[in-house]
Amino acid sequence: MENLVLIIGGNLGDRLLLIKKARNLLEKRLGKELIASSIFETEAWGGSSLGYYLNQVLVYQTALEPMQVLECIQEIENQLDRKREVKWGNRTMDIDILYFGKRTINSEKLILPHPYLEKRKFVLEPLSQILPDFIHPSLGKSHQELLRICQDISEVKLYEKKARNIRAK
């Protein structure tokens, strides 16, 4: 069993309900949810989407292998009506693997730790909330340090505190 760290979120539809549904589907498929950050409302990042996102970082304990997790999260995104028409475009749900234990992977389909993690304030804020002292395996810095030096100036604000036990039906 390894700890798996994900970020989930979207900017289309009922954003909060979609996060709740994603969490339920993830726990059924991946294993026990260990930790959930607060939900943050964030500006779009990457230039192709409009409107504010809701994002949340989740930690699971899973027996699956990284490629199995990738297939699983893509199936869940599709189940929640994710459309892949434009890179970094609008979406109902995006699920990214941030870490898989302390593994580093660099394949055509999967790069771990997530290659843009340290550049994205909307990722570092929730990571700093729940895993402040975790050391990035490639960069050798904690989430707090990475947040402090991050050059991303986009707005990230608390939307819903302590959402850990919220579940959709």
Short mmCIF file of the C-alpha atoms (twelve columns), coordinates in Angstrom:
data_MODEL
# 
_entry.id   MODEL 
# 
loop_
_atom_site.group_PDB 
_atom_site.id 
_atom_site.type_symbol 
_atom_site.label_atom_id 
_atom_site.label_alt_id 
_atom_site.label_comp_id 
_atom_site.label_asym_id 
_atom_site.label_seq_id 
_atom_site.Cartn_x 
_atom_site.Cartn_y 
_atom_site.Cartn_z 
_atom_site.pdbx_PDB_model_num 
ATOM 1   C CA . MET A 1   0.000   0.000  0.000   1 
ATOM 2   C CA . GLU A 2   1.269   3.443  -0.919  1 
ATOM 3   C CA . ASN A 3   0.056   6.941  -0.267  1 
ATOM 4   C CA . LEU A 4   -1.380  8.601  -3.331  1 
ATOM 5   C CA . VAL A 5   -1.821  12.382 -3.479  1 
ATOM 6   C CA . LEU A 6   -4.334  13.804 -5.953  1 
ATOM 7   C CA . ILE A 7   -5.767  17.189 -6.770  1 
ATOM 8   C CA . ILE A 8   -9.330  17.321 -8.051  1 
ATOM 9   C CA . GLY A 9   -11.380 20.204 -9.354  1 
ATOM 10  C CA . GLY A 10  -13.268 21.881 -12.129 1 
ATOM 11  C CA . ASN A 11  -14.873 25.104 -13.296 1 
ATOM 12  C CA . LEU A 12  -18.054 23.886 -15.025 1 
ATOM 13  C CA . GLY A 13  -21.398 22.741 -13.663 1 
ATOM 14  C CA . ASP A 14  -22.154 22.378 -9.959  1 
ATOM 15  C CA . ARG A 15  -18.499 22.487 -8.942  1 
ATOM 16  C CA . LEU A 16  -19.040 21.510 -5.302  1 
ATOM 17  C CA . LEU A 17  -21.347 18.600 -6.132  1 
ATOM 18  C CA . LEU A 18  -18.867 17.335 -8.720  1 
ATOM 19  C CA . ILE A 19  -16.072 17.377 -6.135  1 
ATOM 20  C CA . LYS A 20  -18.260 15.372 -3.751  1 
ATOM 21  C CA . LYS A 21  -19.123 12.862 -6.471  1 
ATOM 22  C CA . ALA A 22  -15.475 12.533 -7.499  1 
ATOM 23  C CA . ARG A 23  -14.440 11.846 -3.899  1 
ATOM 24  C CA . ASN A 24  -17.039 9.110  -3.558  1 
ATOM 25  C CA . LEU A 25  -15.987 7.467  -6.821  1 
ATOM 26  C CA . LEU A 26  -12.294 7.741  -5.967  1 
ATOM 27  C CA . GLU A 27  -12.678 6.112  -2.578  1 
ATOM 28  C CA . LYS A 28  -14.641 3.221  -4.099  1 
ATOM 29  C CA . ARG A 29  -11.971 2.640  -6.728  1 
ATOM 30  C CA . LEU A 30  -8.679  3.576  -5.059  1 
ATOM 31  C CA . GLY A 31  -8.993  2.757  -1.388  1 
ATOM 32  C CA . LYS A 32  -9.370  4.632  1.847   1 
ATOM 33  C CA . GLU A 33  -9.212  8.421  1.824   1 
ATOM 34  C CA . LEU A 34  -6.749  9.449  4.526   1 
ATOM 35  C CA . ILE A 35  -6.723  13.242 4.351   1 
ATOM 36  C CA . ALA A 36  -8.628  15.954 2.498   1 
ATOM 37  C CA . SER A 37  -7.690  19.604 2.302   1 
ATOM 38  C CA . SER A 38  -10.179 22.393 2.480   1 
ATOM 39  C CA . ILE A 39  -11.739 23.320 -0.842  1 
ATOM 40  C CA . PHE A 40  -10.171 26.348 -2.498  1 
ATOM 41  C CA . GLU A 41  -11.585 28.617 -5.180  1 
ATOM 42  C CA . THR A 42  -8.925  29.549 -7.692  1 
ATOM 43  C CA . GLU A 43  -8.314  31.486 -10.845 1 
ATOM 44  C CA . ALA A 44  -7.810  29.494 -14.027 1 
ATOM 45  C CA . TRP A 45  -4.181  28.522 -14.717 1 
ATOM 46  C CA . GLY A 46  -2.676  27.900 -18.141 1 
ATOM 47  C CA . GLY A 47  -4.598  30.405 -20.214 1 
ATOM 48  C CA . SER A 48  -7.308  28.375 -21.985 1 
ATOM 49  C CA . SER A 49  -10.189 28.299 -19.506 1 
ATOM 50  C CA . LEU A 50  -12.533 30.884 -18.061 1 
ATOM 51  C CA . GLY A 51  -14.117 31.190 -14.658 1 
ATOM 52  C CA . TYR A 52  -13.046 30.109 -11.222 1 
ATOM 53  C CA . TYR A 53  -12.215 26.539 -10.255 1 
ATOM 54  C CA . LEU A 54  -12.881 24.684 -7.049  1 
ATOM 55  C CA . ASN A 55  -9.899  22.502 -6.105  1 
ATOM 56  C CA . GLN A 56  -9.119  20.060 -3.322  1 
ATOM 57  C CA . VAL A 57  -6.115  17.874 -2.512  1 
ATOM 58  C CA . LEU A 58  -6.802  14.331 -1.332  1 
ATOM 59  C CA . VAL A 59  -4.558  11.608 0.055   1 
ATOM 60  C CA . TYR A 60  -5.453  7.938  -0.363  1 
ATOM 61  C CA . GLN A 61  -3.854  4.683  0.576   1 
ATOM 62  C CA . THR A 62  -3.965  2.381  -2.430  1 
ATOM 63  C CA . ALA A 63  -2.787  -1.036 -3.514  1 
ATOM 64  C CA . LEU A 64  -3.051  -0.073 -7.196  1 
ATOM 65  C CA . GLU A 65  -0.055  0.653  -9.398  1 
ATOM 66  C CA . PRO A 66  0.414   4.151  -10.903 1 
ATOM 67  C CA . MET A 67  -0.848  3.262  -14.407 1 
ATOM 68  C CA . GLN A 68  -3.913  1.581  -12.891 1 
ATOM 69  C CA . VAL A 69  -4.602  4.771  -10.929 1 
ATOM 70  C CA . LEU A 70  -4.214  6.872  -14.083 1 
ATOM 71  C CA . GLU A 71  -6.738  4.693  -15.952 1 
ATOM 72  C CA . CYS A 72  -9.105  4.827  -12.994 1 
ATOM 73  C CA . ILE A 73  -9.043  8.619  -12.656 1 
ATOM 74  C CA . GLN A 74  -9.543  9.101  -16.402 1 
ATOM 75  C CA . GLU A 75  -12.599 6.826  -16.231 1 
ATOM 76  C CA . ILE A 76  -13.970 8.892  -13.328 1 
ATOM 77  C CA . GLU A 77  -13.340 12.157 -15.210 1 
ATOM 78  C CA . ASN A 78  -15.264 10.741 -18.174 1 
ATOM 79  C CA . GLN A 79  -18.066 9.548  -15.902 1 
ATOM 80  C CA . LEU A 80  -18.337 13.145 -14.634 1 
ATOM 81  C CA . ASP A 81  -18.623 14.457 -18.234 1 
ATOM 82  C CA . ARG A 82  -15.042 15.662 -18.706 1 
ATOM 83  C CA . LYS A 83  -14.408 16.837 -22.272 1 
ATOM 84  C CA . ARG A 84  -10.842 17.003 -23.596 1 
ATOM 85  C CA . GLU A 85  -11.199 19.509 -26.428 1 
ATOM 86  C CA . VAL A 86  -8.614  22.158 -25.469 1 
ATOM 87  C CA . LYS A 87  -5.453  21.748 -23.362 1 
ATOM 88  C CA . TRP A 88  -6.039  23.398 -19.966 1 
ATOM 89  C CA . GLY A 89  -9.575  24.223 -21.101 1 
ATOM 90  C CA . ASN A 90  -12.840 24.377 -19.176 1 
ATOM 91  C CA . ARG A 91  -13.837 21.135 -17.488 1 
ATOM 92  C CA . THR A 92  -16.324 19.569 -15.121 1 
ATOM 93  C CA . MET A 93  -13.620 17.530 -13.416 1 
ATOM 94  C CA . ASP A 94  -9.866  17.263 -13.608 1 
ATOM 95  C CA . ILE A 95  -8.017  14.729 -11.468 1 
ATOM 96  C CA . ASP A 96  -4.230  14.891 -11.381 1 
ATOM 97  C CA . ILE A 97  -1.790  12.612 -9.614  1 
ATOM 98  C CA . LEU A 98  0.616   14.805 -7.649  1 
ATOM 99  C CA . TYR A 99  2.586   12.072 -5.869  1 
ATOM 100 C CA . PHE A 100 2.610   8.292  -5.691  1 
ATOM 101 C CA . GLY A 101 4.552   7.676  -2.507  1 
ATOM 102 C CA . LYS A 102 8.025   9.040  -3.216  1 
ATOM 103 C CA . ARG A 103 8.232   7.457  -6.649  1 
ATOM 104 C CA . THR A 104 9.561   9.304  -9.645  1 
ATOM 105 C CA . ILE A 105 8.187   8.256  -13.024 1 
ATOM 106 C CA . ASN A 106 8.934   9.774  -16.410 1 
ATOM 107 C CA . SER A 107 6.991   7.976  -19.111 1 
ATOM 108 C CA . GLU A 108 5.028   9.100  -22.146 1 
ATOM 109 C CA . LYS A 109 1.732   8.766  -20.243 1 
ATOM 110 C CA . LEU A 110 2.712   9.731  -16.693 1 
ATOM 111 C CA . ILE A 111 5.261   11.996 -15.015 1 
ATOM 112 C CA . LEU A 112 5.576   11.928 -11.221 1 
ATOM 113 C CA . PRO A 113 5.835   13.984 -9.156  1 
ATOM 114 C CA . HIS A 114 3.468   16.152 -11.194 1 
ATOM 115 C CA . PRO A 115 5.657   18.301 -13.484 1 
ATOM 116 C CA . TYR A 116 3.916   21.643 -12.771 1 
ATOM 117 C CA . LEU A 117 3.296   21.186 -9.051  1 
ATOM 118 C CA . GLU A 118 5.829   23.768 -7.865  1 
ATOM 119 C CA . LYS A 119 4.590   26.373 -10.364 1 
ATOM 120 C CA . ARG A 120 0.928   26.265 -9.310  1 
ATOM 121 C CA . LYS A 121 -0.222  28.176 -6.259  1 
ATOM 122 C CA . PHE A 122 -3.632  26.437 -6.433  1 
ATOM 123 C CA . VAL A 123 -1.807  23.145 -5.849  1 
ATOM 124 C CA . LEU A 124 0.679   24.364 -3.245  1 
ATOM 125 C CA . GLU A 125 -1.897  26.089 -0.992  1 
ATOM 126 C CA . PRO A 126 -3.875  22.898 -0.221  1 
ATOM 127 C CA . LEU A 127 -0.700  20.790 -0.134  1 
ATOM 128 C CA . SER A 128 0.766   23.188 2.426   1 
ATOM 129 C CA . GLN A 129 -2.405  22.900 4.472   1 
ATOM 130 C CA . ILE A 130 -2.380  19.096 4.811   1 
ATOM 131 C CA . LEU A 131 1.227   18.074 4.038   1 
ATOM 132 C CA . PRO A 132 3.290   21.177 4.918   1 
ATOM 133 C CA . ASP A 133 6.545   19.377 5.684   1 
ATOM 134 C CA . PHE A 134 6.433   16.715 2.957   1 
ATOM 135 C CA . ILE A 135 9.635   16.957 0.919   1 
ATOM 136 C CA . HIS A 136 9.243   16.923 -2.851  1 
ATOM 137 C CA . PRO A 137 11.349  13.896 -3.935  1 
ATOM 138 C CA . SER A 138 12.983  15.657 -6.900  1 
ATOM 139 C CA . LEU A 139 13.246  19.255 -5.662  1 
ATOM 140 C CA . GLY A 140 14.240  18.544 -2.046  1 
ATOM 141 C CA . LYS A 141 11.943  21.272 -0.673  1 
ATOM 142 C CA . SER A 142 8.828   21.142 1.521   1 
ATOM 143 C CA . HIS A 143 5.446   22.339 0.295   1 
ATOM 144 C CA . GLN A 144 5.743   25.358 2.580   1 
ATOM 145 C CA . GLU A 145 9.093   26.255 1.005   1 
ATOM 146 C CA . LEU A 146 7.763   25.714 -2.502  1 
ATOM 147 C CA . LEU A 147 4.742   27.918 -1.777  1 
ATOM 148 C CA . ARG A 148 6.966   30.646 -0.355  1 
ATOM 149 C CA . ILE A 149 9.097   30.786 -3.530  1 
ATOM 150 C CA . CYS A 150 6.292   30.131 -6.040  1 
ATOM 151 C CA . GLN A 151 6.035   32.917 -8.603  1 
ATOM 152 C CA . ASP A 152 2.372   32.223 -9.440  1 
ATOM 153 C CA . ILE A 153 0.392   35.329 -8.431  1 
ATOM 154 C CA . SER A 154 -3.083  33.944 -9.210  1 
ATOM 155 C CA . GLU A 155 -5.795  34.247 -6.589  1 
ATOM 156 C CA . VAL A 156 -6.401  31.234 -4.333  1 
ATOM 157 C CA . LYS A 157 -9.004  31.642 -1.599  1 
ATOM 158 C CA . LEU A 158 -10.640 29.357 0.916   1 
ATOM 159 C CA . TYR A 159 -14.062 28.224 -0.307  1 
ATOM 160 C CA . GLU A 160 -15.051 25.533 2.166   1 
ATOM 161 C CA . LYS A 161 -13.063 24.646 5.245   1 
ATOM 162 C CA . LYS A 162 -12.635 21.089 6.490   1 
ATOM 163 C CA . ALA A 163 -14.592 19.361 3.746   1 
ATOM 164 C CA . ARG A 164 -13.133 15.985 4.725   1 
ATOM 165 C CA . ASN A 165 -16.366 14.233 5.683   1 
ATOM 166 C CA . ILE A 166 -18.695 15.610 3.017   1 
ATOM 167 C CA . ARG A 167 -20.041 12.945 0.691   1 
ATOM 168 C CA . ALA A 168 -22.448 13.050 -2.259  1 
ATOM 169 C CA . LYS A 169 -25.271 10.583 -2.512  1 
# 
